[in-house]
């Protein structure tokens, strides 16, 4: 699957909203994911869900270098596009 950064961001926002019960319009894409109340278990679940949705396997934890939804979405879009070439 090739998804744009905007599509990935929207998907992650929706998933974070579901996991935290924060309305999607209140999820701050520029804030670290941990600020939304996600604990380590929820972050692993989110990463697993993203992998399944994109069909992309993380080599390392991308949240170390891309802790916000915005940064993570841009990183994932570039990675998925590179792998599908």
Buried (B, 14 or more C-beta within 10 A) or exposed (E): EEBEBEBBBBBBBEBBBEBBEBEEEEBBBEEEBEEBEBEEEBBEBBBEBBEEBBEBEBEEEBBEEBBBBBBBBBBBBEBBEEEEE
